[in-house]
Amino acid sequence: MAKYSDLASVQQAIREGQTSCKALVAFYLEQIKEHQHLNIYLEVFEEEALQKAAALDKKIQESPEKLGKLWGMVVSIKDVICYQGHKVSAGSKILENFESLFSATAVERILAEDAIIIGRTNCDEFAMGSSNENSAYGPVLNGINPQKIPGGSSGGAAVSVQMDTCLAALGTDTGGSVRQPAALCGILGMKPSYGRISRHGLVAYGSSFDQVGIFAHKTEEMALLLEVMAGADEYDATASKREVPAYSQTLEPLQQPSIAYYRSALEHPGLDEEIRTLMEQQLDEFRRAGYRVEGVDFKYLDYIVPAYYVLTTAEASSNLSRYDGVRFGFRDKEADSLEDMYTHSRTQAFGEEVKRRIMLGTFVLSAGYYDAYYTKAQKVRRLIAEETRRLLSDFDFLLMPTTPAPAWNLGEKTDDPVEMYLADIFTVQANMAGIPGIAFPVGKTGEGLPVGLQLMSNVFEEAKLLSFVKQLGY
């Protein structure tokens, strides 16, 4: 069967009788089996996906006017997104075999538009990681080079699209967890503005940062999925009540867009030389196209990552306190007392990185340190958000590297958490400021590893951002 990179081609092929929804799902299931060694999926919904496909084929024949916007789209979901009647573990032993009692709003909305969910993808435990090596169920491998990491925390979701096991994937982005793996896997990855998509049904890591994100090969699929999932939700008070544009109908070229970039980012000593060269080439392309391109300074750049980790670990400490072995999930059955049960359950079931972040978050929230760390980090976040939005009121877009280096070897940074955290240096700004960003591929290194850059726009300017990325040929 031909491989499809966009929904329009899928739907046309089905209408013309070249394939069917059931044949398409069967093809993706074969792809999943072929790439099983990459450890992409924690669970494949084989029987259910085939049944849904058969029902859709019947609907296409008998009631085509009732088809939803996403008919023919096969989607994977990250293992932090709840799907009623299906397991969700957040990549952790502490939620092993836990079955969700309800579906995330994002899941409900794509199912209502006839998407087919093919499985749940592996991820860093509780979405904490930049390499997808922190999962209790083993690391995900990069399909281009299985000796390399795919990025995290949504590594499984990224590789599921990279290796054509589905057409699109849902991930989550707390500090770059969609854009970073998209860049390292050579595909598109989008993080919308905070509140654009409801967080109801996400297993929380950092509640004021988490956002559902999208992986795809083409801009049109991201626009359509965003259009379907976005909007107000009575179950999430942080979901924006702003009207949802018809993103898929507004992908028109922009006239003379303006692009800013950080001189300090381009000149950063930690930036890989091949990534620097590809970014300079992209800037030159913008200039040749007649766009306004300017290097600017951002005085808070060095404070973004420290403030981000103070705030997200504090929120993680609070959010993960519910996993105590009492109400659901893993429980140590040999503990002699209630206190021992709490301690032993959490000690045995949480991974090392999750424990590290819980401890750090508990420390910054503790008496005597709250004002010194957490309060100060909140003030820094406000300054970063204000300065970012001010900058984007003068420019349409901000161009940044997505990662400081291409995909690294498995195990290369696991012993140095600080070095791992610095892999997020260019992505966390969007989450700190609540703005949207898209990572897009711009080339490969001499070793053949993908390189992606990211474009960011002002808050709730997804339509403009999607239009420009499409204008670039994606």
N, C-alpha and C positions, 0 to 999 in steps of 0.2 A: 504494500500500500504506500502511496505517496505520503510524505511527511508534510503536515500543514503548519504554517506559522501564524495564520490569521483566521478569524472566525468567518469572515466573508467567503473565503475559499472553501472552508468546510461546508458551509450552508449551500453554496453553489454546487459542490460535488454531490451532496445528498439529494438536492432537488433534481439534478441531472441523472441520478441513478448510478453514479460512479462508485458510491459507497453508501453506508447507512450508519445510523448512530450506533447500532449494535456492532457492526464491523469496525467502526472507529474505536469503540471501547475495547474490543478484542485486540486491536492493534496496540493500544496503549498498555494493555495487560501483558502482552508479549514483550514490549519494551521494558516494562518493570521487571519481568523475569530475567531478561537478558542482562540487565544492569543491577541485579540483586547484590552483587559484590560491593556496590558503592554505598549500601546501607541507607538508601534514600527514605524508604517507607518503614514505619513501625507497624502499620496495618493497612492492608489493601481491601477495599470493599468490593471484591470481585463480583459476587453473586448479585448484590444490590445494584451495582453500577450496570451490569448487563440487563437486569430487570427494568431499570429506569430507561435504559437505551431502547429496549424493545417497546416499552410504553410510548416513548417519544416517536419511534418509527410509525407506530399505529396512529398517533396524533397527527403526524405530518401527512399521512394519507387521508385521514378522515376529517380532521378539523384544523387545517393549517392556519386558519384565521385566529386560533386560540393559542398559538405558539408564543412563548415568552421571548424576551430579547436575547437570552443567552442559550437558546436551543442549539445543540450541537457542540457546546463548549464543555470540555472535560477539565475539571479543576481538582487540584490537590489542596489540602488545608494543613497548616502547621499544627503540631501537636500541643498547642496552647489555646486552640480555638474550639469551643464546645460544639458538639453535634449530638443532639438528643439520641439516646439509645446506643451510642458508640463510646468507646473508651477515649479518655483524654488523660495523659500522664505528665504533660509538660516536660517530657524527657527525664523524669525523675522516678526513682524507686518508691518515693513516699506516696505517689499516686498510682502505683502499679495496679492494673486491673480495675481502676475506678471508671465507672460508666456515667456519662453525663446525663443529668435529668432534664436538660433543656438545651436548645440550640442558641448559639450566638446570633445576634441580630443580623450580622453580615451573612451568616450561613442561611438563615431563613430567607433573606432577600434574594440571594442568588438562586436558591432552590425554587422560589416562587416564579423565577424567570426561566425555569427549565434547564439550569446548569446541572451537570452530572458530577458528583463528588466521587473521586476514584480511590481516595485513601488519605491517611494522615501521615505527615512527613516528620522525620527525625529532626531534633533541634537541640541546641544547648539547653541544659537543665534550667527550667524556669526562665528561659530566654536570656540567660546570663553567660555571655561569651562572644568572642569574635572569630571563632574558628570551627565551631561545631564539634569540638573534642570533649565537651563537658557533659554530653548526654550519658545517662546511666545505661544506655543501650548501644554504646559504641559510637565512634566518630563517623561522620559522613565523609566520603572521599570525593574529590573533584573529578568529574567525568573526563576532563581534558588530560589530566595527569593524576592518577590515583595516589601518587606519593605526596600530593599537595592537599592542603585544606581548601574547602570550598567557601570559607567565610562563615560568619555566624551573626546572630544566633539562628537565622532562618536558612541554614545551609541546605537542609533536606529539600525545602521548598524551591530553592534556587536550582539545585541539581535536577529536581523533578522536571523543570521546564528546560533546562540545559540539555538533558538527554532525551527529550521528546517522550516523556512518560505521561504527559498531559499538555494541554494547550496553555494553561495559565495556572498560577498558584497564589494562594493567600498566605502571607506571612505576617509578622508584626515587627514594628520598628520602634525601639525605645531609645537607641542612640546611634542607629545606623544599621540595624539588623536586617533590613531589606536591601538598602543601597549597597552596603559593603559586599555581601555575597553575590549580588547581581553583577557588580564590577569584576569580581574575581572569577565569575563563571561566564562572562561575556554575553549577558542578556540585559534587558531593561528591568529596573526595579524602582517602584514609586512609593514614597511616604507622603500621604496627604497632610494638610494642616491638622493640628490637634483639634479634635472635635468634629472633623468632617465626616468621619464614620464612627458609629456607636462602638463603644468598648464593651457593651453588654455581652457577656459570654466569653471574654478573654480571661485566661488565667493571669492574674495581675502580677507584674514585676514592679514597675514604677508607674503608679496610676496617673500622675500628671505628665507623663512622657509617652506611655504606650499608645500606639496607633496601628490599626490594621493597614497593611501594605500589600502591594500587588507586584507579581512577577509575570512577565510576558515577553514575547519576541517583538511585538508591534505595539505602537502607541494606541491604535484603535481599540485593542483589547483592554488596555489599562483604562482608557476613557469610558468604555462601556461598563466595565465592572465598577468603577467609581460611581458612575451615574446610578447604577442599580443599588449599591450599598450605602451611599451617602444619605444624610438627612437626619432630622430630629428623631428621637426615640424616647418614649416615656420611661424606659428602663435605665436610661443613662442621662443624668442631669448635665453632664459635660458635653453631650452631643449638640452640635450647633443647630439652631432653628432656622438658619439662613436657607433661602430657597436653593434647591439643587439645580444647577444648570444642566442642560442636555449636552454633557461634555462630548459625547460621540458625534454631535451635530455641529460642533463649534471649532473643529480642527482646521482653521483657516490660517494661511501664512500671515506672519506679522510684518508690518512695514517698519524698517529701520529700528530694530530692537537695540537696546543698550545693554552692555554686559560689563560688569565689574569683576575684578579678580584681586585676590590679596597678594601683593608683592611678597610679603613675608612668607606666605604659603609656597609660592613658586620658588623662592630662594631658600626654603627651609632645608637645613643640612640633613634632616632625616628623610627627605623625599628622594625616592629612587630616581636615578638619572634617566632611565628610559621613560618613566612616567612624566618627568619634567619635560623631556623632549616632545612627547605626544601632546602635552598640554600646551606647550608653546606653539606647536603646529596648529592646534585647534584655534588658538587665539589669532594666529596669522590668517586662518581661513575666515574667521569672523571679520577681520579687518579688510580682507580682499572683497568680501561680500558687501562692504560699505557700512557695516554696523559700527556703532560707537563702542569702543573697547577702551577701558581705563583701568590701570592698576591703582588700588586704593590701600589704605592702611586700616587695620582694625585693632584698636589698642587693647582689647580684652582677649585676644586670641590665646594667650598663654594661660588664661584663667578658666577657659571653657571646660577642659577635661577634668581638672580637680573639682570644680564646682559641680559638674555633672555627677561624678562618682560619690561625692558627699550626699547629694540629694537623692540619687536613685538607690543607694544602699540604705539610706534612712527609710525610704518608702518600702523597700524590699523587706527590711526588718519588721515593719508593721504588717505588710501584706502576708508574709509567710508565717506569721505567728499562729495562724489558724490551723496549720498542719502540725497537730500535736499528738496524733495517734488515738484521739478520743472519738471524733465524729466521723472521720472517713480516712481512707488511705492506710498506709502501713502502720502496724502497731507491734511493738516488742512485747511478746506474750510471756516472757520470762521475768519481767521486772517485778520486784518485791513490793514496790510502793507506787503511788500515783506520780510522785516526783521523778522516780526512776523511770517510769514508763515514758513520761515526757522527754526526759534527757536521752534515754536509750533509743527511743523511736526516731528522734530527730538526728541523733549522732549516726545511727546506722543507715538511715534512708536518704539523708541529704548528701550531695557530693561536696568535694573540697571547695570548689569555687563558690557554691551557694553558701556554705558555712562561712567562708571568708567574708562574703558581702553582708551576711546577716550580722556577723560580729562587728564589722566596720560600721554598719548602719546603727546598731545598738549603741556603739561607742559615741558616735556623733550626736545621738539623741539623749545621751545620759546627762544627769545633773552635773553642772560645772563645765560641760563641753557644748551644750546645746547652742548657746549664743556664739561661742567661739567658732563653731563649724557650721551647724545647720542654718542658723539665722543669717550668718554672713554669706553663706552660699546662696541663699534665697535672694539676698540683695544683689549679689553678683549676677544671678540669673536675670533679674529685672533689668539691670544695666545692659546685659548682652542682648536681651530681647528688644529693648528700646533702640539700641544702636543698630542692630540688624535691620529692624523695620525702617529706621530712618534712612539707612543706606539704600534699601530697596524701594524707598519712595523717590530716589534720584535715578535709580537704574531699574530696568525690567528684570534682570537676572544677575545672579552671582554664580560664577564658574569656579569650581574647586576640584582638586583631586578628590577621589573618593577614598582611596587608601594610600598610605605613604609608601607601600611596596606591593609588588604582585603577590600572588598566593605563595605562602611559604611552606616548608616541609612539615609533615605531620610530626608533632612532638617538639618542634623547634623552639616554641616559646612557652610551652606549658610550665616550665620551671621558673618563669619570670613574669608574674602577673602584671607588673608595672609596664613591661614592654608590650604585653598583650593589650593592656588598657590604652596605650598610646596608638594602637592601630585604629582607634576611633577618633583620632585628633581632628579629622576633617568632616566627620559626619555628625557629631553630637550638637553642633551649633543649630541645626534645623530643629532638633528636638527641644533644645533650651529655649528657642524663640517661638516654637509652635508653628513654623512655616513649612510649606511643602518642598519636596526635592525629588529629583529623578536622576538615577545613575544610568548612564548609557555607554556602550562600548565604543572605544576610539581606536583600537588596534591591539597588537600583541607585542610582547617582548621578544628578544632574540631567542628565548627558550620556548616560545610559542604559547606563553601564558597571557590570558586576556587582561586588558587594562581598560578601566572605565573612569570617566569623569562624571561629576554631578553638577546639575544646574538647580538652583533654588530661586524661588520667587516669593513675593510678599504673601502674607497670610490670606488664605482663601482665593489665591490667584492660580488655582490648578488649571483652569481653562487655558490661560495664557501659556503656562508652562508646558502643558500637553501639546498645544499648537506649535510651539517652537521646537520641541523635540521631534515632532512629526516633520516639521520643516527641514530639520537636519537629516532626514532620510530614514527615520525609524518609525 
